Each structure stands twice: as C-alpha cells, then as structure tokens.
Amino acid sequence: MSKPKIVVALDVPGLEPALSLVDRLGSRLTHVKVGMELFYASGPAIVEMMLERDLRVFLDLKLHDIPNTVARTVTVLRDLGVDMLNVHCAGGRNMLEAAAEAAGTRLRLIGVTQLTSTDQRTLNDDIKIPGTVSDAVLHYARLAQESGLAGVVCSPLETTMIKEALGSEFVTVTPGIRPQPAADDQKRVTTPKQAAAAGSDYLVIGRPITGAADPGRALADISKELEGLR
C-alpha cells in the first residue's frame, strides 16, 4: 500500500477566500484543486498565486467539446504551469487524442470517467448508459489509456479494478473521500485509508477539510491517518 497525495479542493467563490483558506491550511498543504467556480471567478491569477506558494495545481475544468477546441484550450492551460488537468472521457477518442497531443509531456492529463455523484439509477435512467457504473468507468478508463492520457478521475471504489486492468502506473485521482459518513451529493465514497488500500494515487478532499472549524487541523489529522504508508 503506497501513500497517496492529498489534494485539497479549493471550492470557494473567489480569490480572497481561496488565499485565506490556503493560509489556514498550513505547511502540510502540497497540492490544491482549482475547480470551475474558483477559476471562472479568479481567472489564471489563482493558478499563478498557488504556484508562487510552491503548490502543485490540479485544474479541474472537465473539458468537453470538439477536438480542435479542446486541444487549443489544453495548450493555453498547459502554459499556466498547472500539474494536472482533466477532460471528459465522454468526449470520445478523437477529442482525447487531440487533448493528449496538446498536453505533451509538460502536463499530466486525466480523464473523467463517471462523477462520484453518479449512481446506478442516474447512469441507466437519466443518461441512458446501459450496464453497471463499474462497466462504464472501466470502459472510459481503457479509452483514456489508449488515447494517451496519464490516468483518470474515478471513485475510490473503482481504483483496484482500474489498476488490475490497466496497470499500477496508470494514475487514479479519487474524489469522494470522507473520513466519516456524510449526507451530501457524493454517492460512491470511502475513507482515506480505504482509498489508499485500493491504490488511489491522489485523494481529492474538499468539505471534510475546508468545511472544518480548523481546516489545518483537519488536513493534519487525515495526513496522520495515512502515515506509515510507503
């Protein structure tokens, strides 16, 4: 069992709240996720400020458009200096290959399989994809690997399956991490230790840390939970 990286999701509505949160998280913070809300509110400045603090940035924009548009967008975002960027696997092989070519070796490109808010009913009834959630996730993961992506975003419940099918070097980025049960919009979740045992490489954690009374202490507690792993 290897020790995964903790990526703190800065799901806040602007630059000042994000900077305040980063300051409260303290020296244990190494990786942050900048999502759509924060990036659209703050623009590239938020990435620059995170890099100035020696933080690695996962830019969570879930790109999904025609291949040419996605490739050109990846080129722009790659030059910001982010560590990881994601695109939707549902965009198809041509889009994924174009994005991977644009990413080159300077950017770790990750494919989104199924959101952790997607359950069986949503998959079959709402978006009319047949089969199980696991079937859909593994299909998209294979497509991502074949298209040249470095890994995928998936639930920690699917990490072991993906690693066994596609190899240990294929990166898994897992949201849906909950130290304790919570009633929210995440459906497919595990604890940090369970995710680590399954082989997750990056644990994306938001509300359990950022919504805590002391975010720095919450991050430290989860980090300590994972201590002892290689």
N, C-alpha and C positions, 0 to 999 in steps of 0.2 A: 504494500500500500504506500503510495507516494503522497507527499504533502501538496495539496493544490494551492494555487494563488487565490487570495481573496480580492475580489473586485467590488468595491463599494459603489452602488448605483446612486449617482447624484441626481435623483429625480425631484428636482426643485425648479421653481419657475423663473429663475434669473441668476445673473452673475453674482450679485451680492450675497444671496442666500447660499449659493454654491461655495463661495470663498469662505464664508463664515463656518459652514459645515466642515470643509476641509481643515480649517484651523482647529476645530474642536476634535477632529478625529486623531490628530497627533502623529507621532513618528512611526507608528505601526502601519500607517497607510502607505501602500506602494502602487496600487492600481485603482483607477476610477473608471466608472462607466458614465459617459455623457450621452444621454438619450435625446429623443426628438424634442421634448418640451424645453430642455435646457439649451440645446444647440440652436433651436429656432428663436429662442428669446435672446440669446447672447451672441450667436454667430461664432466665427473662428476664434474670437478673443478668448473664449473659455478654454479652448484647447491650448492656446499659447500660454495662458496663465497656469494651467496644470503642468505643462512641460517645464516652465520656469521653476516649479516646485519639485522637479525631478520625479514626477509621477508618470506612470505609463497610462495611456488613454485608450480605452475601448470605446469607439464611436458607434453607438447603437442606433443607426438610422434605417436599417431594414430596407435597403434599396430594392425597388421592384419596378422596372419599366422596360422599354425596348432596349435591346443590347447596346446600341450606339450611345443612347442617353446614359445608361448605367456606366458604361466604360468611361465616358468623358467625366462623369461625376466622380468615379473612383480615382481618376487621375488627379482631380482637384483636391479631393480629401486626402489622398496619399501624400501630397506635398505639404500638408499641415504638420506631418510628423507623428500622426497617431500610430499606435502599436497594432490595433486590430480594428476591423470594420466589418459589418455584416451586410449580406444581401439575402433576399428571399429565394430559397431553392425553387419555389413555385414559379419563378420567372423562366425556368427551363434551361436546357443545356446551352443553347446559343448565348443567352444572357450571362450565364455563369462563366462560360469560357471567355467571353469578352471582358468580364469583370476581372477574372484571374489574370488575364494578359495585362490589363491596365495596372493591376496591383503590383506585378513584378515581384521582386524579392525584398522590397523595402516595407511591405505591408502584409500583415497576416490577415487573409481574407477568410471569413467564416460564413457558412450558410445557415440560415434559419430553417429548421425543419417544421415542427409544429409548436406554436406558442404553448407555454405551460398552463395557459387558461383554457386550452382546448381539451375537452373530454370526449368520450365516445359518441355521445349524442350530438355534440357540436360537429364533430367530424362527419358523421354519417347523415344526419338530418339537415343541418344548416348549410354546410359547404359541399355536401353530396360526394364525399370521397369514401368509397367502399373499403371494407376491411377494418382492421384494428388500428388504433393510434400507433402502436409499435410498428405495424407493417408500413404505414405511411412515413414514419420517422426514418426507418431503415432504408426505404426506397430513396428518400431525399438525400440521406447521408451518402449512399452509394453514388448518386448523381453528382453530388458535390465533389467527392473524391475523384471521380472520373473526369470532372471538368477542371481539375487543378486547384481546388480550394484546399486550405490547410486544415479545415475542420468544420464543425457545425455547432450551432446552438441547439441544445436539446434538454429535456428533463433529465435530472439525475437518475430517474428510474430507467432510462434507456441507454445510459452510458456503457454499462457492461456489454450489452448486446452490440453496440456500435464498435467498441474496442475489439470484441471477439471476431466480428465480421470484417472489420476494415483495418485492424492493426493498432498497436499501442501508440504509434506515432501520430495517428490521426487525432487532432485536438478536439476535446469536448469542453464546451463552455456552458455551464449549467446555472440558469436562474431557478427559482422555485426552491430556495434553501430556507428552511425555517427551523431555528433552534428549538422552538416549541410550536405546537399546533396553533393555527390562527385562522380566523374566519375572514377570508379575503378572496380576491379573484383568481388566485393561483390554485390549480386543481391537482397537478402532478408534482408533488413536493417530497423532500426528505430533509433530514437533519444534516449539518455539515459533515459529521463523521460518516454517516451513511453514504453521502455523495463521494467522499474521499475513498471509501471502501469500494465503491462501484467503479472508480477510476477517473472521476472528473478532474480535469486539469485546471479549470478556473471556476470558482464559485462566485456567482454574481448575487450579491446580497444587498437589498435596499432597506425596506421598512424595519426589519429586526434590528438594524444598526442605526439608520438615520432617524427613525421614529422613537428611539430610546431617549430617556431623560438625559443620559450621558452617553452620546454616541461613541466617544473614545473608549469608554469602559466596555461598551457592548462589543466593539471591534476587538479589544484586548481579550475579552472572555472567549470569543469564538476562535481567536488565534491560539489561545492556550489550549482549547479543546483539541486542536489539531497538532499540538506539539507532540513530539515523539515519532511522528511520521517522517519518513525519509525525504 
